[in-house]
């Protein structure tokens, strides 16, 4: 490797960071621990019931589902409902998205009234209906707007403002080192970066090298969290030790598997894997999840929006299709609870690999 190459310099900086005295990450004045694990904001996933389960299993910071600024200022029921947060979740961030300055500033005032610890701006959602309005990852086409909007929001609230974004719009427009520095300069208190471009959506592998370049920019002093493909304890260790990042934001690996946070932390401490949760533990968690969802959203929505978790709750059980079908097709919670009971009885003693 040429000693003048960017890769060599980056590796040296990362190695230097690893052997420095370990420092606790802080978002503004909020101490979030040494290499914190953050629950990513995920639509129809990161709701209060699921956040509660993840918090119990070791998530250091949790974020709400992303909330439309336009929906908030119109008092849309679904958007307003997403503002519900609870003391046991703290520190908790409320994430909002939009591209209109007036709407975003008005939504900040509404969000503040809910009492979160952090306000996060979504500059990373790749979904077409969001991007087409210039919001989410759509704003990556206009970095000046991205920076000016962040600056205005920082100046409009006393809460720490953070940003979640992607590497760039496409491979030819990756300027994340410059973008992160500019966001920091206008008052952003932390940045979470998904290691893909908008053009990639969720395809291919996340590239953490540009995120490490952000972290190892000598001018950066705010926490830099990595996101994308942290799907095992070993990958979390890699993000921490080889890439020198300040923490990991966990998304898809946690869906239907809130134990992921606990497993990563155990691996950090011991270098060993925890035994996977038993059938009984999985059924208990699934039952609690469904019941909390019903209590919060009502029967119909609670049953519907919890379905996406069941595949992972019971992943690895052979000949499970019959039971999964019952769980994801019934509109009556009694049928779903009954399916949980059948699973616990049928597969009692099953050992997960």
Secondary structure, 3 states (H helix, E strand, C coil): CCCCCHHHHHHHHHHHHHCCCCCCEEECCEEEECCEEEECCCCCCCCHHHHHHHHHCCCCEEECCCEEHHHHHCCCHHHHHCCCCCHHHCCEEEEEECCCHHHHHHHHHHHHCCCCCEEEEEECCCCHHHHCCCCHHHHHHCHHHHHHHHHHHHHCCCCEEEEEEECCCCHHHCCHHHHHHHHHHCCCCEEEEECCCCCCCCCCCCCCHHHHHHHCCCCCCCEEEEECCCCCHHHHHHHHHCCCCCEEEECHHHCCCCCHHHHHHHHHHHCCCCCCCCHHHHHHHHHHHHHHHHHHHCHHHHHHHHHHHHHHHCCCCCCCHHHHHHHHHCCCHHHHHHHHHHHHHHCCCCCCC
